[in-house]
Amino acid sequence: MTPRAADRARYDRATAALDAPLALVDLEAFDANADDLVRRAGGKPVRVASKSVRCRALLERVLAREGFAGVMSFTLAESLWLARAGFEDVLLAYPSADRAGFAELARDPKLAAAVTVMVDDVAQLDLVDAARAGGTEEIRVCLEMDTSLRLLGGRVRIGARRSPLRTPERLAELARSVVRRPGFRLVGLMAYEGHVAGVGDAVAGRPLRSRAVRAMQAVARRELAERRAAVVGAVRAVAPDLEFVNGGGTGSVQHTAAEAAVTEIAAGSGLYVPRLFDDYASFSGRPAALFAQPVVRRPGVGVVTVLGGGYPASGAAGRDRLPVPYLPEGLRYDPQEGPGEVQTPLLGSPADDLRIGDKVWFRHAKAGELCERFEVLHLVQGDRVVDTVPTYRGEGRTFL
């Protein structure tokens, strides 16, 4: 029996009394992936990206492990919710225009002490001030720098369009604006190198593209390490008591951790190891989060149809944004239909061994987005479900 076949047998035994559709997290794989992130971080704390987990119980589980500290959230409403639930260090990774949220933050000492907001423009500070509604609490602020790689004199740009702040001078200028402004305290700097951490560099069947990506990433890492160090130096000259410099992502943990200027690493997707991480050469993990759809039809030889399954991931549309049939091994989509909203035909010889009601296990293309489809996660240890915990959606929270 192959390792994947053994996993399928375990998951089928563990969920034999449960009807699909359902989602599970294999705790042994989850914990092993957490250990790998800590190892690659080389002694620097890992801040957990909640967007990639979207389950409070699992956030608490990983934060209880040595090597992890703090949460990186994705909306202000989520940040406040987590802080009210007892999470004491929440860094909001994106600027917000949530006026009601800022008013709540500015009037609650507990929330103001726990939550740090992201800015890359003075206008965002203006919005916070306009939203205070009489609240006088000091707002903790983190600056975000642009990490994109610019080539050919800036005519070629590689990387996400995030912060407009690229140079030490621009970051220092905004730092001075924060420091001089009553009601705000500059505590951090963030730089997320998505073109290094979030792009596969070992794509099956595409060796030329993979070599090109690895070459680009090598250049990008060198350029960013030099520029990030200069930016950190310029910002610390304005704010010597800066608490943290955050960088990284699951795909670049060990490279970012090697930079002296970086004090902590952000990662989250590496806990679940979605299918996009199959295309990385720098690390390998164990798939920990899966979902199952039930077989509901047998249209013919070598074909079964499962209920639902069309759960595409965010990002530029393409085959790499689709979930993949994972267990049993050897199933594939019908190219004329693909994964559908209400039914998905699957082709391959393993289909002939599946009966009505059997489960087919899939891996989502990305991590936390899976939790937007399910209210609970069944936590599996060995061949038993040891707990069932709510996702954000299961707690009635849909932040984006």
C-alpha positions, 0 to 999 in steps of 0.5 A, a space after each residue: 500500500 502506498 503512503 497515499 493509499 494508507 492515508 486514504 484508508 485512515 481518512 475513510 475509517 475516521 470519517 466512516 460515520 460522517 456524510 460528505 461533503 466534509 473537510 478535515 485537518 490531519 493533526 500529525 501532518 499539521 504539527 509536522 508542517 509547523 515544526 518545519 516552518 520553525 526549523 526553516 525560520 532558524 530561531 526567529 519567531 513565526 507570525 501566523 497568517 490567519 488568512 491561511 488558517 481561518 479557524 480559531 482552534 487551529 490558530 490557538 494550537 499553533 501559537 501554543 507551539 514553541 517558535 510561533 508568536 502573534 497573528 497576521 490578520 487580513 481585515 480590521 473586523 477580524 483583527 478586533 474579533 481575534 483581540 476580543 477573543 484573547 489574541 494579544 498580538 494581531 498585525 493587520 496585514 492590509 490597509 483598511 477603510 473600516 470606519 466603525 472598526 477604527 472607532 472601536 479600536 480608538 476607544 478600547 484600551 484592550 483592543 488598541 494594545 493588541 492590534 497593529 494597523 497597516 499604512 502606506 499613505 498619510 491618507 490612511 492616517 487621515 481616515 483613522 483620525 476622521 473615524 475616531 468618534 471621540 476615541 483617544 487610544 493610541 493606534 499602533 502602526 506598521 509601515 509596508 514597503 514595496 518588495 517588487 523587483 524592477 528591471 530594465 530601468 523600471 520598465 519591467 516589474 515583478 511582484 504584487 502591487 501593494 505598497 507605493 513605498 519603495 525607497 528608504 527615503 519614502 519610508 522614512 518620510 512616512 515614518 516621520 509623519 507617524 511619529 509626529 502625529 498625535 494618537 499614533 505610535 510606529 511599532 513595525 515595518 512589513 515587507 511581503 515578497 510574494 514573488 519569492 514566497 508565493 510563486 512555484 519554482 518547480 512546476 511539473 512539465 515546465 522545466 524552462 519556466 521553473 528555471 526562469 522563476 528560480 533565476 528571477 527569485 535569486 536576483 529578487 532575494 539579493 536585491 530585496 535583502 540589500 534594499 530592506 536593510 537600507 529601509 530598516 536602517 532609515 526607519 529605525 533612525 526615525 523610530 529607534 524603538 521599532 518593535 518588529 520587522 516582518 517579512 517572508 511567507 511560507 515559500 521563502 521562510 529560510 531565505 528571509 530569516 537569513 536577513 539580519 534586518 528581519 526580526 520575524 517571519 510570516 507564514 500560514 499556508 505551510 501549515 495546511 500545504 495546499 496543492 500550489 506548494 507541490 510546485 516548490 523546490 525549496 521545501 516540501 510539506 505534508 498535505 494536512 487539509 483536505 475535503 471530501 465529496 461523495 460519489 453520487 453517479 456512475 455514468 459509465 466505465 471509468 467515470 464517477 460523478 461527485 457532488 459539488 467540488 467547484 471551489 476555485 482559489 483566488 488569483 489569476 484564473 488558470 488550472 493551478 487555481 483549481 482543487 485537485 482530486 487527491 485520493 484515490 490516486 489516479 482520478 482526473 477531471 473531464 476536460 470538457 467539464 472540470 470541477 462544477 458547482 453542483 457536480 464534478 465528473 471524474 475520469 480514470 480507472 480508480 473510478 470503477 472501484 468506487 461505489 455510490 456514497 464513497 468519498 473522493 478526497 481533494 486538495 484545495 489550491 490555496 490554504 484558508 479559502 477552503 474554510 469558506 466552504 465548510 462550517 467545521 473542520 474534523 481534526 483527525 489523529 491516526 484513524 480517528 476524528 478527535 475533535 470537530 471545530 468551527 471555521 470562521 464561517 462556522 462561527 458566523 464570520 465572513 470577513 471577506 
